[in-house]
Amino acid sequence: MRIGIVGAGISGLGTAFWLQQARPDWPLAIFEAAATPGGALHTEVVEGFRFEAGCNGFLTNKPDSLDLVRASGATPLLMESSAAARKRFVYTDALYSLPESPRAFLTTRLLSTAAKLRVAGEFLVRARRDGAEETLEQFGYRRLGREFTDVFLGAMTAGIYGSTPAHLSVAAAFPLIAALEREHGGLFRGMLAKRKREAGPGGVLTSFRGGVSSFIEHLARTLRADWHLGSSIDSIERAGTGYRIHAQGAVTEVDQVVVATPAYAAARQLEALDGELARSLARIDYSPIAVVGFGYRALAAPLDGFGLLTTAAARLPVLGVLWDSSIFPDRAPPGGKILRAMLGGQRNPELARLDRDALIARAREGIQRSMGVDATPDVAYVYSWERGIPNYGPGHLATVAAIDAAVARHPGLALIGNAYHGVAMNDCCRNSRALATRVADGTGASV
Ligand SMILES: Cc1cc2nc3c(=O)[nH]c(=O)nc-3n(C[C@H](O)[C@H](O)[C@H](O)COP(=O)(O)OP(=O)(O)OC[C@H]3O[C@@H](n4cnc5c(N)ncnc54)[C@H](O)[C@@H]3O)c2cc1C
């Protein structure tokens, strides 16, 4: 059984790895438009500073990334974030520590007393059980109050999705939060009930020595595949019981195909095969995000923490600033420091589309206004994601259900990627393992 995998981000690579474990005798052909695999997992080294273009690690509270790392023999590459970097900050009208305990929440100046009382009142808010889809903002205003939603959920959504509470469906983007209300009647009730069952520790942000690319390079080396790098796939058509994969004139025939490209690319590739499927795929929206990294050979600021997120009310040009070299010290050369700012998202999409010089200027302004750091960086790195992170807005679950139904019409076709069931590296690793199992067993391939 010859399998084609189109797109070599972590979703495609993970699927290839687990499939090879299950069916070592099935030939794999991997097609990737870029010159190197990895997609949103890509490290760039500039004068000794290691900048991540996208993802900088995963949380160990879920086993999925760790399972892939261990099974592929990459355990020696693992690197935990430094304990000193656990402290996080939020910028509203000033920089505040993010409260990490109930006691710190009671005393934080991030929220007014009235807002804290409103959060405590969540216990008394009746559960909504009509199944109607809400945005995270509607859900948050209803259960936790306006101020908490704007500050905490505003900063959190900027950090995870490059989005805002108003642009995200709570059921699609935060299914566990929606389930707390559905299954336990409320968030506090749900968390109390869960704490009794789940005594395990919270996760630790973990990455790889030298940056995420060192894991990708290792994983790619473990795959015995027919590699087609720099090969952008135009279309995928039916050919008898299998598929024909077209790349700029070159054609490859396979028995089954796994499409692991972003939804907008999959839409183009599958247009001729199934127009309805392509239209559903094209409905998945993405947030534009620009990443601006600065390397400093001798920066006086201590950078004691993980970094900061901002709220919309702060009116800063940055969604957040990660203090990368405090989190993973090997990212900067000895004595050096790295800051990495994120700009754009659903909050200010136009910012992500600025040119390099303007992005550097806006990132420096954001860093200066939020952290008071005005030093001229020695090195700058810019990566603009025109379509960075899928935005699971209202209607996302219905769109994914329509994609699922359409894919079921095409035996031997499977779709995977961060566009459907979770954007975190852990989600992609979990879904790729599940898909590989289904392909290996021949038990169908929904997204
Ligand atoms: C700025 C940023 C920061 C992030 N930070 C984190 C984080 O800290 N932690 C975390 O868990 N997650 C993070 N994420 C999310 C996570 O990195 C991604 O969701 C995940 O890596 C997506 O993997 P994927 O394989 O599904 O998609 P992608 O990585 O997008 O891979 C798709 C692949 O398809 C290829 N492709 C596209 N078109 C074609 C074509 N026509 N032919 C062939 N190949 C094609 C692309 O080149 C790419 O390699 C971040 C994402 C971004 C953008």
The ligand as a Gaussian input file, in Angstrom:
#p B3LYP/6-31G(d) Opt

LIG

0 1
 C        3.571000      32.244000      15.443000
 C        3.108000      30.913000      15.964000
 C        3.428000      30.528000      17.260000
 C        2.992000      29.290000      17.753000
 N        3.364000      28.908000      19.022000
 C        2.999000      27.684000      19.471000
 C        3.467000      27.204000      20.723000
 O        4.277000      27.856000      21.379000
 N        3.034000      25.986000      21.149000
 C        2.199000      25.218000      20.405000
 O        1.835000      24.117000      20.843000
 N        1.764000      25.623000      19.189000
 C        2.155000      26.827000      18.707000
 N        1.741000      27.242000      17.481000
 C        0.821000      26.379000      16.719000
 C        1.529000      25.181000      16.093000
 O        2.870000      25.479000      15.827000
 C        0.857000      24.805000      14.773000
 O       -0.540000      24.704000      14.938000
 C        1.370000      23.480000      14.226000
 O        2.776000      23.479000      14.142000
 C        0.729000      23.239000      12.857000
 O        1.234000      22.055000      12.279000
 P        0.586000      21.481000      10.958000
 O        1.470000      20.399000      10.488000
 O       -0.845000      21.163000      11.199000
 O        0.580000      22.698000       9.925000
 P        1.819000      23.482000       9.286000
 O        2.929000      23.578000      10.248000
 O        1.240000      24.717000       8.711000
 O        2.290000      22.497000       8.104000
 C        1.681000      22.473000       6.852000
 C        2.765000      22.193000       5.809000
 O        2.155000      22.148000       4.526000
 C        3.056000      22.754000       3.609000
 N        2.328000      23.175000       2.400000
 C        1.494000      24.235000       2.251000
 N        1.043000      24.284000       0.968000
 C        1.579000      23.216000       0.326000
 C        1.492000      22.722000      -1.011000
 N        0.743000      23.331000      -1.932000
 N        2.180000      21.591000      -1.341000
 C        2.948000      20.955000      -0.423000
 N        3.084000      21.391000       0.854000
 C        2.410000      22.516000       1.223000
 C        3.619000      23.926000       4.391000
 O        4.821000      24.400000       3.811000
 C        3.823000      23.292000       5.759000
 O        5.099000      22.723000       5.903000
 C        2.212000      28.446000      16.938000
 C        1.916000      28.823000      15.616000
 C        2.362000      30.034000      15.121000
 C        2.068000      30.401000      13.682000

